[in-house]
Amino acid sequence: MKIKTNFITNSSSTSFLIISDGEFNVTDFSETLGIPENSPIYDLFSDLYNTIIENSKNVEDEYKDRQFRTPALSFTDFLKSERFTDSLIEKIENAINDEKQVFIGSLSSDGDSAERLFVQQSFYGESKKLYIEGIENAW
């Protein structure tokens, strides 16, 4: 039997999806999640916005990178490998067909304070301009 004696981590993650109909900013993001600028917790959501922007990847670019290594990989199979549900895959494909921007990424419990807080929560918001969904420990 082997016993691990060095540092052991039990990190968590939250996957997120953002669908945008054009450019968006921190105010659009926070208000989509139901947090107006005058809210006492607006700064927390501003920190979350900054972290999500840093961790966001365009879903089509990510697919092209993965497809380069695995040429036979379809876009749908790529999304399934990212553990998206069938309903979210349909939402993503429809958004791309409607020429919207689609971003994916994850938050980690190893990140900053806002990231560590939201990694243990699911969050959702939908507005005319944005669709935001974060699911703890993936889809």
C-alpha positions in Angstrom: 0.0 0.0 0.0 1.2 3.5 -0.8 0.3 6.5 1.3 0.5 10.0 -0.2 2.2 12.3 2.2 2.5 15.5 0.2 -0.1 18.2 -0.5 -3.6 16.8 -1.5 -6.2 19.1 -3.0 -9.9 18.6 -3.2 -10.7 21.3 -5.7 -14.1 21.9 -7.3 -15.1 23.4 -10.5 -18.2 25.1 -12.1 -18.6 25.1 -15.9 -20.2 28.1 -17.5 -21.8 29.0 -20.8 -22.4 32.5 -22.1 -24.3 33.3 -25.2 -24.1 36.9 -26.3 -26.0 38.9 -28.9 -23.1 41.4 -29.4 -20.7 43.0 -27.0 -21.6 43.1 -23.3 -20.1 44.7 -20.2 -20.1 44.1 -16.4 -23.4 46.0 -16.0 -25.1 43.8 -18.7 -23.7 40.7 -17.0 -24.8 41.7 -13.5 -28.2 42.8 -14.5 -28.8 39.6 -16.5 -28.1 37.8 -13.2 -30.5 40.1 -11.4 -28.0 42.3 -9.7 -28.4 46.0 -10.5 -25.5 48.5 -10.2 -26.9 49.9 -6.9 -26.9 46.5 -5.2 -24.6 46.0 -2.2 -23.3 42.9 -3.8 -22.6 44.4 -7.2 -18.9 44.5 -6.6 -18.9 40.7 -6.0 -20.6 40.1 -9.4 -18.2 42.6 -11.0 -15.3 40.4 -9.7 -17.2 37.3 -11.1 -17.6 39.0 -14.4 -13.8 39.8 -14.6 -12.9 36.2 -13.7 -15.4 34.8 -16.3 -14.0 37.1 -19.0 -10.5 35.9 -18.2 -11.6 32.2 -18.2 -13.8 32.4 -21.3 -13.0 30.7 -24.5 -14.9 31.0 -27.8 -16.6 27.6 -28.3 -15.9 27.5 -32.0 -12.2 28.2 -31.5 -12.0 25.5 -28.8 -13.7 23.1 -31.2 -11.2 24.0 -34.0 -8.3 23.4 -31.6 -9.7 20.0 -30.6 -10.6 19.1 -34.1 -7.0 19.8 -35.2 -5.9 17.0 -32.9 -8.9 14.8 -33.7 -10.0 15.5 -37.3 -13.1 13.3 -37.3 -14.6 15.0 -34.2 -17.9 16.6 -35.0 -19.0 19.8 -33.3 -21.8 17.9 -31.4 -19.4 15.2 -30.2 -17.1 18.0 -29.0 -19.9 19.6 -27.0 -20.9 16.1 -25.6 -17.2 15.6 -24.6 -17.5 18.9 -22.7 -20.5 17.3 -20.9 -23.2 19.7 -22.2 -26.7 18.3 -22.0 -28.7 17.8 -25.2 -30.8 20.9 -24.5 -27.7 23.0 -24.1 -26.1 21.6 -27.2 -29.2 22.6 -29.1 -29.1 26.1 -27.5 -25.5 26.5 -28.5 -26.0 25.3 -32.1 -29.0 27.6 -32.5 -27.1 30.5 -31.1 -24.2 29.9 -33.6 -26.7 29.6 -36.5 -28.2 33.0 -35.3 -24.6 34.4 -35.4 -24.4 35.0 -31.7 -21.2 34.7 -29.7 -20.8 31.6 -27.5 -18.3 31.3 -24.8 -17.5 28.4 -22.4 -15.1 28.0 -19.5 -14.9 27.0 -15.9 -14.3 28.5 -12.5 -12.1 26.8 -10.0 -12.0 26.6 -6.2 -8.3 27.4 -6.5 -9.1 30.9 -7.9 -9.7 34.3 -6.3 -12.4 35.0 -3.6 -15.3 35.6 -6.0 -14.3 32.5 -8.0 -14.1 30.4 -4.9 -17.6 31.5 -3.8 -19.3 30.9 -7.1 -17.6 27.6 -7.8 -19.9 26.2 -5.1 -23.0 27.7 -6.6 -25.1 27.3 -9.8 -26.1 30.6 -11.4 -28.4 31.4 -14.3 -29.7 34.5 -16.0 -31.3 35.4 -19.3 -31.9 38.7 -20.9 -32.5 40.1 -24.4 -28.8 40.4 -24.8 -27.3 37.5 -22.7 -27.8 33.9 -21.6 -25.6 33.0 -18.7 -25.5 29.6 -17.0 -23.1 28.1 -14.5 -23.4 24.6 -13.2 -21.4 23.2 -10.3 -19.1 20.4 -11.2 -20.0 20.5 -14.9 -23.2 19.9 -16.9 
